[in-house]
Every structure is written in C-alpha cells, then in structure tokens.
Amino acid sequence: MKKLFVASFLFFSVLSQSQTYVKVNAVSTLLTVPNVGIETSIGKKSTFQFDITASFWKSINGKPAQFYIFIPEYRYHFREKYNGFYVGAHVGGTLYNFQKWNYLNTDNYEKGVGYMVGATVGYQKKIKERFLLDFFIGGGNHQGFYKGYLISTNERVDSAKKYNKSGEWLPYRGGVMISYQLD
C-alpha cells in the first residue's frame, strides 16, 4: 500500500508540474468505442501517454464484441512536444470477450487476456491556445491467452487444458485525438 501511495504521489506531482493534455479519440468515439487518454511532458522532446479503449457492447448481432485495451506509451517528438511528428513505443494489455474476424459466420468466440508490444507514428497540430489535434496510427504484436466457447450454448469448445495461445501482428490503434491542455 505504501508503494502505491508513493507511486501515485510521484505520478500526480509530474502531472501538476508539466504540460498535460486530456484526450478523446473522435473517430473511435463516433464508432461507439471510446478511446480516452492523458499525455504529459517528461522531457525536452519526450512525453508519456496512457490511454484506454473500450467496447462496452455485450454483443452486436448476437456476437460478443466486448474488449478493453490499456496502453502506456513513451513518445519522442522530432521538433517540439505537442507540435509536429512523433514516434511512440508501448507495451499494453487487453481483456476481451470477442468474436475475432476469422470466426465470423461461426458459432465460436473467445474470452481472454493478452499483451501487446508495438509502435505508433503520429502528427500533432495546435489549433487553439489549449487545443490540439493528434493524428496517429499504431500496431504491433498481440499475444493472447484465451478460452474458446460456443455462442449458442456457452460451452467450451477448445481442447486446451487451461488457455489457448495465439499471436498476431495487427494495426490496433488509430484515429484523431482531440486534446485539451489542463495547465
């Protein structure tokens, strides 16, 4: 508990002493899958962003479509922070209850967890004193640990004793973040 308190204190101290933006992804939000984040300065040309993407849909057309993506990311800005091109590196996590693209038109879906390692490229453009737009796309390798089920009966259909494992290279993030500067 003491370590959590110290880590929280340091995190909020950094946020209060630096340029910090709260963000919402306009593209994913219009698709009813909100993506929100916070980005803060950690160096002359470096920032740290943490964002969460969530699909709260229990099902779409009777198919499970629920997932959560958590991505902490280091970003390096080529010119200056919050203005121009940047690249980012991240390691994130996922939780899902979802029918993957290769299961479409079947009765199968997966429940599981995973982690991802990837990169982001983007461009930020200031549009007003406290507002900026962040255009970005990213992806990488996702490693999933899941159990397979039938939609119709919720019975387990895979032969794994504990979890199945799979890995894929995917584009899993992108859009336009509308960002507002807090300080």
N, C-alpha and C positions, 0 to 999 in steps of 0.2 A: 504494500500500500504506500509505503514511504517513497519507493522508487517511482510509482505512478504519479504521486504528488509533485516530486522534483521534476520529472519529465514534462508534466503539464505546465508547471510554473515556467520552465525554460521555453517551452513552445509558445506560450502566450506572451512572454517577455519579448521574444523575437517578433511576434506579430505586432505588438504595440509600438515597437521602435523602428519599424520599416514600412516601406510601401507594401500595402496588402490590397488585393482585389478579391471580391467575391464574384462568382461567375455562374452563368447558366447557359447551357447549350440550346440555342434557338432551334436548330434543326431537329435534334432528338426529342425536345420537348413538344414540338409540333406533331411528332410521330407518337406521342403519349408515352415516351420512355425518357423521363427526366435525367439529365446529367448536370450535376452541380459541383462546384469546386471552390477552392480558395488557393490563391497564388501569392507568395510573399518573397521579398528580396532576401537573399542570403550572401550576396557578394556583389562585386562591381558589375559583373556581367552574368550573374547566376541568380536563379530563382528556384523555389521549391513549390510544386503544386500537388495538392491532394484532391482527387475528385471521385465521386461516386455516381455510377449509372445504375438505374433500377427499372426493371419492368415488373410492375405490380400485377400484371394480368395473370390470374389463376389459369385462364385458358382463352384461346382465340379459336373460334370454330370447333370447340371441343378438344383442342390440342393444348397441352401445358406450354406456357410461354413466360414463366417467371424466372428472372435472373437478377443478380446483383454483382457489380464489378467495382472493386476498390483499387485505385491506382495512385500510389505516391510516386512523384516523378521529379528528377533533377533536370533543370533546363539551363542550357548555355545560349546566351543571346550574342549574336555576332557583332552588332553595332552598339546598341544600348538596351538596357532592360525595358521591356514593355513597348518597344518600338522597332519593328523590323523582323528579320528572320531569326529563328532559333531551332535548336535540336534538343531533344529530351531523351532520357533513358529512364526506364522504370521496371519495377518488379511489383506485380499486383496479385490480387486474389479474386476468386469468383465463387459464388454459390448459385446453384441452378436446379430447376425443376422444369425441364425443357424438352421439346421435340426438335432435334437437330435437323438441319437441311437434308441430310442423307436418309432420314426416317420419314420424310414427307410421304403422304399416301400410305402409311402403315399404321399399325396399332401400337407402335413402340415409342417410349420416351425414356429420358434419363433423369435421375436425381443424383446430384453430386457436388463436389467441390473441386477447385483447381487453382493453379497458379500460372502466372504469365510473366514472361521476360520479353521486353520489346523496346521500341523506339518511336518517337514522334517527331515530325517535322511540322513547322508552322510559321505563321506570319502574324504579327500583332500591329494594329493600326489604331493610333489615338484618334478619337472622333470628337471629343469634347474634353474639357478640363479633367473630369473624373471618370470618363468613359473610354473604353477601348474595345475593339473587336479582335478576337483571336481565332484565326482560320487555321485548322490543324487536321492532320490525318496521322494515324499510327497503327501499329500492329506488332506482331511478333509471334513467339511460340507459346501455345497454351497447352499445359499438361493437366488432364482431367482424371479424376478418380470418382467413379460413379457406379450406380446400380441401375440395371435396365428393367423396365416394367411395361406391362400392357395397359393401355389407356382404359380399355373396356372392363378389366377386372382388377386392376392394381396388383396383379400377381407378378412376382419377379420372374424374368424370362432368361436371364443370362446364367452361365454355368460357373461364374467366378464364385469362390467361397466367401470372399469379403467384397472387394471392389474390382471393377474393370479399370483398365488404364488406357488412355489414348493421348496422343499428342498431335497437334496440328499447327501449321503456320497460317495465321489469319490476320486480315485487317479487322481490328475490333474497336477502333475509336476514330472519331472524326466529326467535323461539323464547324459551327461558328459559335464561339462563346461570347456572350455579351457580358462585359466585365465592368464592375463599378469599384472605384478606389475608396477604401474605408478611411484612410488617414490623410 
